[in-house]
Amino acid sequence: MIQLNKVSKRYAHGQEALLNISLELKKGEMAFLTGHSGAGKSTLLKLITMMERASTGEVIFDGVNVNRISKNKIPFLRRKIGIIFQDPHLLKDRSVFENVSLPLIITGYRYQDIGKRVRAALDKVGLLHKENVMPETLSSGEQQRIGIARAIITKPPLIIADEPTGNLDPDLSQDIMQLFEQFNQIGSTVLIASHDIGLINQLQHRRLTLKGGQLIRDEEGYMV
C-alpha cells in the first residue's frame, strides 16, 4: 500500500526534515508513527498524502510513484486516502450532515446515494442523532468523530491521521483509537502519527519511531 525508498525531504530554507527513510506499510496493516515534536512525523504524512514532494527517493502509494505524477492527477489519487487532522476543520456554517457529505458532493455522487452514505458514516462514529446540528454545538470529541466520519465517507483504502487525539482527554482518546481499529478490522490500512506514548503502549500495533528526521526504530506488535 505504501512504500518509501531512501526518501529525504529538504525544505527551501535548508532544513532537512527527513533523511534516507525506507519503510513499507502493507495493505490492511495498522501502524503508529511516533517521535518528539519536530521529528518529521507530519512531513512524512504530507509526502504520502501528496501535500509535499520528496527531495530524493521514491514515495509509492498503491503502486504509483507519487513523486512522478502530475499535479492534475493528485486529486484523483488522493480520493483513496481518508485524512484526519488534530483539528477537524469543520465548516461552522454547515450542519453535521452537510460537513460529512462534502467529499461525496465533490466526487460527484448522486444525491439519492449521499444520504445513505452520510448516515452510515455517522452511525459508525456514534453520532447519527447529531446529523442536523451545527458543529459549534458539539464537544471536541464529537467534532473529531465528525471529522473521522467525513474522512471515511468514501470508504478509502488508506486512512492517515495526524495527532487525531491531541486535543482530547484520555478516555475520549481511547474511544477514537478504537474507531481506527474498527476501520482496520474491516480492511482499511491505517497510519496514525501520535506522540501519546501512553496511549500507543496500550495498543498492540506496529510502531515506527522517528528522531531528527530519521527512522530509528521499527517494532512489530509493540506492547508493554
N, C-alpha and C positions, 0 to 999 in steps of 0.2 A: 504493500500500500504506500509506504513512504521509505525512501532510501536516500541518504546523504553520503556522498563520496568525496572525502577530503575537502569539505566546504569551509571557506573562510569568508568573513564579511568585514570590510574596512569602510568606514564612513568617510565622507569628503574631508572632514577636518582631521583625519588621521587616526581616529580611534579604531582599534582592532577589536570588534565586538565578538567575533567568533574566529577560532583558529583551528583549521585542519580537523573538522568534525566529520566522523564517519559513523553512521548507525543505520539500523533498519527496523522499522515497525511493521510487522506483518498484518495482513488483513484479519480483522476480528480480535486484535490484541488491545489491551488497555495498559497504559503506562503513565507514570508521573515524571515530569521534568522539574527538577528542583535545583536549588543553589541560592546563594545570597543575592540581595539586590545588586544589579549590575553584572551578574554572572553571564548573561547572554540569553536568558530564557525567552524573553519577549522577541528578541531579534530572531532566534531560531524559528519561533512560531510564525513570524512575519515572512520568513523565507518560504515556509511550507504553504502558507496561505496566499503567497504571491503579492504581498504588500510591499516587499523589498526583493531585490535580486542579489544573489550571492556574488561576491567579488571574484572568487575562484571556486572550482569544484562543481559537482553536479547535485541538484536537488530534483529527485524523481518522485512524482506523485501519480499513482495509478498508471504507471508505465510511461508517463510523459516527463521529459526533462523540462521543468518549468522555466529554467534559465534561457531556454532557446525559443519559447513560444512568443508570438507577437502579442502586443498589449490588447488587441481587439479580441483575442481568444481567451484571455484570462477570465472574464466574467462567466463564460460558459463552463470552464473547468472548475471555477470556484463554487458553482452550484452544487458540486459534490461534497462540499465542506460546510458543516454547521459550526459557526464561530460564536463563542461566548466570552464576553469580557467581564472584568470585575464590576464595571458599571454597565448595566444592560442597555443604556441609551434608548429608553423608551420614549416615544413621541407623546408629550404631555397633552396635546390637544386631540389625541385619538384614543378611542376606547381600547380595552384589552383585546377584544376581538379584532379590531382594526390593526393594532400593532402586530399581532401574530399573523394576520393574513397577508401582510405586505410582501413577503417573499413569493407567495403564490401569485399575487397580482402582477408582480414584476416578471415572473417566469411565464405568465400567460395562461394560468389555469382557468378553466371555465367557472363562471360564477356559481353554478349549481354544485360544483365539487369543492369549492372553497369552504363553505360552511361545515361540511362533514369533516374535512381535514383539520380545520381550526379547532373544532370541538373535541376531536380525538386527541389532538396535541395537548389541549388544556386539561383534558381528563387525565392524561398520563402524568401531568405535573400536579394534579390535585386541585386545579383552580377552575374547573368548568363553571362553577357558580359565580365566577367573577367576570364573565365574558363582557358584560355591558358596563362595567365600572371604569373610571378613569385611573390611570397609573398612579397619580399622586395620592390616591386614597389607599394604596396598598403599602404593606410593610416592606422593608428592604428585602427580606427573604422571599416574599411573594413577587416582588419586582424581578428578582433574579430568576425565579421559576418561569415568569412570563418570557424573559429573555431566552431561557432554555427552550421553551415551547416554540418560540419563533425560529430558533436555530435548527430545530429538528423537524419542522413542519413539512419540509420537502423530503424527509427520510434520507438524509445524506449518509453515504457510506463511511465518512470520516467526521468525527466531532473533535474540534480543537477548543480548549478552554484556557484562558489566561487569567490566573488568580480568581477563579469564579467564587471563592468563599472569602475573599479578602475583607469584605465589609460585613461579614456575618458572625454571629456568636457560635460557639462550638456545637450546640445542638442543631442549629439550622445548617451549619457546615456539613455535619454528618448526613442530614437529610438530602442535601444537594449531591453529595458524593454517592449516596445510594441510588439516586436517579441516574447518574452516569453509569453506574454498574449495571443497572437495568437495561440501559440502551446497549451497553456492551454485550450483555447476555443474549440480546436478540439480533446480534450480528454487526453492530457498528464498531469501527475502530475508534478508540478514544485516546487522546493525548492531552494531559492536563498539566499546566505549569502551576506550581504552588511552592511557597516557602514554608507552609504549615507542616513541619516535620512530625509534630504530634499526631496530626490527623492522618498523614500518609502512613505512619507506622501502624495504624490500626487496620490498614487495608493491605491485602496480600496481592500486590501487583508490582510489575517491573518498575524500577526506579533508575532514572538517568540523571546523574548529578553533574552540573556544570560549575566551573570555577575559573574566573578570569577568561571566559570565552572558550575554555577547553573542556571536553568531556573527560572527567577524571574517574567516573565510576558508572558501571552498568550492572545492576543487580537484578536478577530474576526472582520474582515472588518474594521480595524482601518483607520480613515481618519480625518484630521484636515482642 
